[in-house]
Amino acid sequence: MKVRTAQARVTDAARAVRALAEELGQGGATRPDFLAIHFGVGLDAATLHGAAQEVFGAGPLHGGSSCLGIMGTAGAVIDGAGIGALAIWDADGSFGTASADLGDDAKAAAKAAANAALIAAGRPGEMPDLVWLTVAPGREEQVLAGLRDVVGPETLIVGGSSADNDVSGSWAQFGPDAVHADGVVVSVLFPSGSVASVYQSGYAPTGASGVVTAVSGRRLHQIDGRPAAVVYDEWTAGALKPAESEPRSILADATLWPLGRVTHHVAGVPFHLLVHPAASHPDGSLDLFADVEVGDRLWQMQGSAESLVGRAGRVAAQARAEVGGDVSGALVVYCGGCMLAVRDRIEEVHAGITSALGDVPWIGVYTFGEQGAPAGDASRHGNLMISCTVFAE
């Protein structure tokens, strides 16, 4: 198994793909057996898709947009035009990619894409070692439920929700055959080597908590029978004031003050899956980037720039230690909200990952939602999370 990565900062999408192909060198042989391309929305997704089909030919092609750019072996680019690719050549492995519009039934769309990906890999009905996922923000839990119906609850599902630069909805996804604005891309990987993945956050609970008593979709109305925004303001000691006459975005301010749900315990320590509040409304409700249910206990979490900068390197180091072999390459998912919060220190984040992985090709994406498997648990959707997935011989 050979893994190579490439990066470019080219504003013309077709030229960007040609630059990636030149750097990858086509593996010195045929087209890649698997190719993931992630990019800033300054590059047109349809043009990227067409150029990739032309340059790389048929085969598993997985694409998704990333907030402001990407990072990887060659550095971090967050000016809107960065693009990166990870390619795998593995004659003894099997790989397949498919995509679908989410439409009215995100669960069904995910099931269809997963089944099509398995057929493309020549492994229908089998459980892959890894599912690499890109999905439009909004219905990630439904997508994961659909994937589990096909690949089972134990299969490792890792990835991120595609992103843009300002939560305006200009994110994009593409598979081998189509480009989507509200879609899901599913890649099933059966590599000849081993895979390990670590999924964590850089936050800790403050001690304040309450129970969800009213929620509709991703709008949280009440905690402990009181307006959610009022409770949230109290828990953050006034850092997140409720909206007054108009809805107010709190996405940036809430980055260091997410909410958390305890999903399970590891060695007696609770694991908090994070939920990022996005907007405050005059009626006291909060919009969230993940689902919660009536009866869920929410904990107030707090992070710092130091914790967000240092966590990525620790996650990468743990993934490398767990894989049990010589690492061939890595895929990193780093929350776009976290990136924006430490934007002026992104080179430190990059340096930490590079130091942990060593001389290993890797690329990283900045996402608006992260999917991964917490230690001792099935894959889940969370916010403000970090994952590192490594491939080894």
Residue pairs with C-beta under 8 A, 6 or more apart in sequence:
1 88
1 89
1 90
1 92
1 93
1 191
1 192
1 193
1 328
1 391
1 393
2 27
2 88
2 89
2 90
2 328
3 86
3 87
3 88
3 89
3 328
3 329
3 361
3 391
4 24
4 25
4 27
4 86
4 87
4 89
4 329
4 361
5 24
5 72
5 73
5 84
5 85
5 86
5 87
5 329
5 361
5 362
5 363
6 19
6 20
6 21
6 23
6 24
6 84
6 85
6 87
7 20
7 23
7 70
7 72
7 73
7 74
7 75
7 77
7 82
7 83
7 84
7 85
7 363
8 16
8 19
8 20
8 23
8 82
8 83
8 84
9 69
9 77
9 79
9 81
9 82
9 83
10 16
10 19
10 81
10 83
11 42
11 43
11 81
13 43
13 44
13 47
13 48
13 51
14 47
14 48
14 50
14 51
16 39
16 43
16 48
16 51
16 81
16 83
17 37
17 48
17 51
17 52
17 55
18 51
18 55
20 37
20 83
20 84
20 85
21 55
21 56
24 32
24 85
24 87
26 32
27 87
27 89
29 89
30 89
31 56
31 57
31 58
31 59
32 56
32 59
32 60
32 87
32 88
32 89
33 59
33 60
33 88
33 89
33 90
33 91
33 93
33 95
34 59
34 60
34 62
34 87
34 88
34 90
34 95
34 97
34 187
34 189
35 52
35 56
35 59
35 60
35 61
35 62
35 85
35 86
35 87
35 88
36 62
36 63
36 85
36 86
36 87
36 132
36 187
36 331
36 363
37 48
37 52
37 61
37 62
37 63
37 83
37 84
37 85
38 63
38 64
38 65
38 66
38 70
38 83
38 84
38 85
38 363
38 365
39 45
39 48
39 63
39 64
39 65
39 66
39 69
39 70
39 82
39 83
39 84
40 65
40 66
40 67
40 68
40 69
40 70
40 77
40 78
40 79
40 80
40 81
40 82
40 83
40 165
41 65
41 80
41 164
41 165
41 170
41 171
41 172
42 79
42 80
42 81
43 81
43 83
45 63
45 65
45 172
45 173
45 174
45 179
46 179
48 63
48 83
48 174
49 61
49 63
49 174
49 179
52 61
52 63
53 61
53 176
58 176
59 95
59 176
60 95
60 96
60 97
60 120
60 121
60 176
60 187
61 97
61 174
61 175
61 176
62 97
62 132
62 134
62 174
62 175
62 185
62 187
63 134
63 172
63 173
63 174
63 175
63 185
64 134
64 160
64 162
64 171
64 172
64 173
64 174
64 185
64 365
65 162
65 163
65 164
65 170
65 171
65 172
65 173
66 82
66 162
66 163
66 336
66 365
66 366
66 367
67 78
67 163
67 164
67 165
67 336
67 339
67 340
67 366
67 367
67 368
68 78
68 79
68 80
68 82
68 165
68 336
68 339
68 340
68 366
69 76
69 77
69 78
69 79
69 80
69 81
69 82
69 83
69 366
70 76
70 77
70 82
70 83
70 84
70 363
70 364
70 365
70 366
71 77
71 78
71 82
71 84
71 332
71 334
71 346
71 349
71 350
71 353
71 363
71 364
71 366
72 84
72 361
72 362
72 363
72 364
73 354
73 360
73 361
73 362
73 363
75 347
75 350
76 346
76 347
76 349
76 350
76 364
78 339
78 343
78 346
78 366
80 165
84 363
84 364
84 365
85 363
86 329
86 331
86 361
86 362
86 363
88 95
88 189
88 191
88 329
88 391
90 191
90 192
90 193
91 192
92 192
93 189
93 190
93 191
93 192
93 193
94 121
94 122
94 123
94 190
95 121
95 187
95 188
95 189
95 190
95 191
96 116
96 117
96 118
96 119
96 120
96 121
96 122
96 123
96 187
96 188
97 117
97 120
97 175
97 176
97 185
97 186
97 187
97 188
98 112
98 113
98 114
98 115
98 116
98 117
98 119
98 120
98 175
98 176
98 177
98 185
98 186
99 113
99 173
99 174
99 175
99 176
99 177
99 178
99 180
99 183
99 184
99 185
99 186
100 109
100 110
100 112
100 113
100 116
100 180
100 183
100 184
101 109
101 178
101 180
101 182
101 183
102 109
102 135
102 136
102 139
102 143
102 182
102 183
102 184
103 109
106 139
106 142
106 143
106 146
106 184
107 142
107 143
107 145
107 146
107 149
108 146
109 143
109 146
109 183
109 184
110 135
110 142
110 143
110 144
110 145
110 146
110 147
110 150
110 184
110 186
111 146
111 147
111 149
111 150
113 175
113 184
113 185
113 186
114 131
114 146
114 147
114 150
114 151
114 186
114 188
115 124
115 150
116 186
117 186
117 187
117 188
118 124
118 125
118 126
118 128
118 150
118 188
120 176
121 128
121 188
121 190
123 188
123 190
126 190
127 151
127 152
127 154
127 155
128 151
128 155
128 188
128 189
128 190
129 156
129 189
129 190
129 191
129 194
129 195
130 155
130 156
130 157
130 158
130 188
130 189
130 191
130 195
130 197
130 389
131 147
131 151
131 155
131 156
131 157
131 158
131 159
131 186
131 187
131 188
131 189
132 158
132 159
132 186
132 187
132 189
132 331
132 389
133 143
133 147
133 157
133 158
133 159
133 160
133 184
133 185
133 186
133 187
133 371
134 159
134 160
134 161
134 162
134 173
134 184
134 185
135 143
135 159
135 161
135 162
135 173
135 183
135 184
135 185
135 369
135 371
136 161
136 162
136 171
136 173
136 180
136 181
136 182
136 183
136 184
137 161
137 162
137 163
137 171
137 289
137 368
137 369
138 182
138 218
140 161
140 290
140 369
140 371
140 381
141 290
141 291
141 381
143 184
144 157
144 371
144 379
144 380
144 381
147 155
147 157
147 186
148 155
148 157
148 378
151 157
151 188
153 378
154 378
155 379
156 195
156 197
156 373
156 379
157 371
157 372
157 373
157 379
158 197
158 199
158 331
158 333
158 371
158 372
158 373
158 379
158 387
158 389
159 333
159 367
159 370
159 371
159 372
160 333
160 365
160 367
160 368
160 369
160 370
160 371
161 171
161 367
161 368
161 369
161 370
161 371
162 171
162 172
162 173
162 367
162 368
163 171
163 336
163 365
163 366
163 367
163 368
164 170
164 171
167 249
167 251
167 278
167 368
169 181
171 181
171 368
172 179
172 180
172 181
173 179
173 180
173 181
173 183
173 184
173 185
174 180
174 185
175 183
175 185
175 186
189 195
191 391
193 325
193 328
193 391
193 392
193 393
194 323
194 324
194 325
194 391
194 392
195 323
195 389
195 390
195 391
195 392
196 319
196 320
196 322
196 323
196 324
196 389
196 390
196 392
197 319
197 372
197 373
197 387
197 388
197 389
197 390
198 315
198 316
198 318
198 319
198 322
198 372
198 375
198 387
198 388
199 315
199 370
199 372
199 373
199 374
199 385
199 386
199 387
200 311
200 314
200 315
200 374
200 385
200 386
200 387
201 272
201 274
201 301
201 303
201 311
201 382
201 384
201 385
201 386
202 303
202 304
202 307
202 308
202 310
202 311
202 338
202 384
202 386
203 258
203 260
203 272
203 274
203 301
203 302
203 303
203 307
203 384
204 301
204 302
204 303
204 307
205 260
205 270
205 272
205 299
205 300
205 301
205 302
206 235
206 299
206 300
206 301
206 302
207 300
208 234
208 235
208 299
208 300
209 297
209 298
209 299
209 300
210 223
210 224
210 231
210 297
210 298
211 223
211 224
211 295
211 296
211 297
211 298
212 220
212 222
212 223
212 292
212 293
212 294
212 295
212 296
212 297
212 298
213 222
213 223
213 224
213 225
213 294
214 220
214 221
214 222
214 294
215 221
215 222
215 292
215 293
215 294
217 291
218 287
218 288
218 289
218 290
218 291
219 281
219 285
219 286
219 287
219 288
220 228
220 277
220 285
220 286
220 287
220 288
220 292
221 227
221 228
221 283
221 284
221 285
222 228
222 284
223 231
223 232
223 298
224 231
226 284
227 242
227 283
227 284
227 285
228 284
228 285
228 286
229 240
229 242
229 243
229 280
229 281
229 284
229 285
229 286
230 242
230 284
232 240
232 242
232 257
232 259
232 277
232 280
232 286
232 300
233 239
233 240
233 241
233 242
235 257
235 300
236 257
236 300
239 253
239 257
240 250
240 253
240 254
240 257
240 277
240 280
241 280
242 280
242 282
242 284
243 279
243 280
243 281
243 282
244 282
245 282
246 282
247 279
247 280
247 281
247 282
248 279
248 280
249 278
249 279
250 277
250 278
250 279
250 280
250 286
251 276
251 277
251 278
251 279
251 337
252 337
252 340
252 341
254 276
254 277
254 278
255 276
255 303
255 337
255 338
255 340
255 341
255 384
256 302
256 303
256 304
256 341
257 277
257 300
257 301
257 302
257 303
258 274
258 275
258 276
258 277
258 301
258 303
258 383
258 384
259 274
259 275
259 277
259 288
259 292
259 298
259 299
259 300
259 301
260 272
260 273
260 274
260 275
260 298
260 299
260 300
260 301
261 272
261 273
261 275
261 292
261 296
261 297
261 298
261 299
262 270
262 271
262 272
262 273
262 297
262 299
263 271
263 272
263 273
263 374
263 377
263 380
264 270
264 271
264 374
264 376
264 377
265 271
266 374
266 375
266 376
271 374
271 375
271 376
271 377
272 299
272 301
273 290
273 374
273 380
273 382
274 290
274 301
274 382
274 383
274 384
274 385
275 288
275 289
275 290
275 292
275 298
275 382
275 383
276 288
276 289
276 290
276 337
276 383
276 384
277 286
277 287
277 288
277 289
278 286
278 287
278 288
278 289
279 286
279 287
280 286
280 287
281 287
289 368
289 369
289 383
290 369
290 381
290 382
290 383
291 381
292 298
303 384
305 341
305 342
305 345
308 338
308 341
308 342
308 349
309 342
309 345
309 348
309 349
309 352
310 352
311 386
312 332
312 334
312 349
312 352
312 353
312 386
312 388
313 349
313 351
313 352
313 353
313 355
313 356
314 352
314 356
315 386
315 387
315 388
316 330
316 332
316 352
316 353
316 356
316 357
316 388
316 390
317 356
318 388
319 330
319 388
319 389
319 390
320 327
320 330
320 356
320 357
320 358
320 360
320 388
320 390
323 390
323 391
323 392
324 392
325 392
325 393
326 392
326 393
327 357
327 358
327 360
327 390
327 391
327 392
328 360
328 361
328 391
328 392
328 393
329 360
329 361
329 362
329 390
329 391
330 357
330 360
330 361
330 362
330 388
330 389
330 390
330 391
331 362
331 363
331 364
331 365
331 388
331 389
332 353
332 362
332 363
332 364
332 365
332 386
332 387
332 388
332 389
333 364
333 365
333 367
333 370
333 372
333 385
333 386
333 387
333 388
334 349
334 364
334 365
334 366
334 367
334 386
335 366
335 367
335 368
335 370
335 383
335 384
335 385
335 386
336 366
336 367
336 368
337 368
337 383
337 384
338 384
338 386
339 346
339 349
339 366
342 348
342 349
353 362
353 364
353 388
357 388
357 390
360 390
369 381
369 382
369 383
370 381
370 382
370 383
370 384
370 385
370 386
370 387
371 379
371 380
371 381
371 382
372 379
372 380
372 382
372 385
372 387
373 379
373 380
374 380
